[in-house]
Amino acid sequence: MSSVGELEVLLLLSVLRLGDEAYGVAVRDELERRTGRRLSRGAVYATLRRLESKGFLVSEIGEPTPERGGRAKRFLSPSAAGLEALQSSLRDLDRMREGLSDPAVEKL
């Protein structure tokens, strides 16, 4: 199984949170709202494409909308492999934090 990096984890979690409303701009906005991180559109879209090429996301083109000048949104959802990779990464983080006794780390 391919591993996922920190940004990939955050974007997969954003896609999960947004459900049927997950598309590029909304995913970026959700990540920024929850983490305070400002990412360029290019960084977000490149990472979403990478997740799709790894088979961790699937996309579907929605209907064109007048608000977007007739352009359609590309909606995203995690694949079974994406959910498995995300769960694996989160378990790894939990195992690495487990048992740390440093007072600075205990606040995590």
C-alpha positions in Angstrom: 0.0 0.0 0.0 1.2 3.5 -0.8 1.7 5.8 2.1 0.2 9.2 2.4 1.9 12.4 3.5 0.7 15.0 6.0 -1.0 17.2 3.4 -2.6 14.2 1.7 -4.0 13.1 5.1 -5.4 16.6 5.7 -7.0 16.7 2.2 -8.5 13.3 2.6 -10.0 14.3 5.9 -11.4 17.5 4.3 -13.0 15.4 1.5 -14.5 13.1 4.1 -15.9 16.1 6.1 -17.4 17.7 3.0 -19.1 14.5 1.7 -21.1 15.2 -1.4 -19.9 18.8 -1.5 -16.2 18.0 -1.8 -14.6 19.7 -4.8 -11.3 21.5 -5.0 -12.1 25.0 -3.7 -14.4 23.7 -1.0 -11.7 21.2 0.1 -9.1 24.0 0.3 -11.5 26.2 2.2 -12.3 23.4 4.7 -8.6 22.7 5.3 -7.9 26.4 5.9 -10.9 26.9 8.1 -10.0 24.0 10.4 -6.2 24.3 10.4 -5.5 27.9 9.7 -3.2 26.9 6.9 -3.3 28.9 3.7 -2.4 26.8 0.7 -2.2 27.9 -2.9 -4.8 26.4 -5.3 -1.9 24.9 -7.2 -0.7 23.0 -4.2 -4.2 21.7 -3.4 -5.0 20.7 -6.9 -1.6 19.0 -7.5 -2.1 17.0 -4.2 -5.7 16.0 -5.1 -4.5 14.8 -8.6 -1.7 12.8 -6.9 -4.2 11.2 -4.5 -6.4 10.3 -7.5 -3.5 8.9 -9.4 -2.6 6.7 -6.4 -6.2 5.5 -6.4 -7.1 7.1 -3.1 -9.6 9.5 -4.5 -12.2 9.2 -7.3 -13.7 12.2 -9.1 -16.9 12.8 -11.0 -17.8 15.8 -13.0 -21.0 17.5 -11.8 -23.5 19.5 -13.9 -22.4 22.9 -15.3 -23.6 25.8 -13.1 -24.4 29.4 -14.1 -22.5 30.7 -11.1 -19.3 29.3 -12.6 -20.0 30.6 -16.1 -21.2 27.2 -17.2 -18.3 25.3 -15.9 -18.8 22.1 -14.0 -17.3 21.1 -10.7 -15.2 18.0 -10.2 -16.5 16.3 -7.1 -14.3 14.1 -5.0 -14.8 11.1 -2.8 -12.3 8.7 -1.1 -11.9 5.2 -2.5 -11.7 2.1 -0.3 -7.9 2.2 -0.8 -7.9 5.9 0.2 -9.8 5.2 3.4 -7.5 2.3 4.2 -4.4 4.5 3.7 -5.9 7.2 5.8 -6.7 4.8 8.6 -3.2 3.4 8.4 -1.6 6.8 8.6 -3.7 7.9 11.6 -2.9 4.6 13.4 0.8 5.2 12.8 0.6 8.7 14.3 -1.3 7.3 17.3 1.4 4.6 17.8 4.2 7.2 17.6 2.5 9.5 20.2 1.7 6.6 22.5 3.8 6.6 25.7 5.7 9.8 25.1 6.5 11.4 28.5 7.9 14.7 27.3 5.7 17.4 28.9 5.6 19.4 25.7 4.4 16.3 23.8 1.8 15.3 26.4 -0.2 18.4 25.5 -0.8 16.9 22.1 
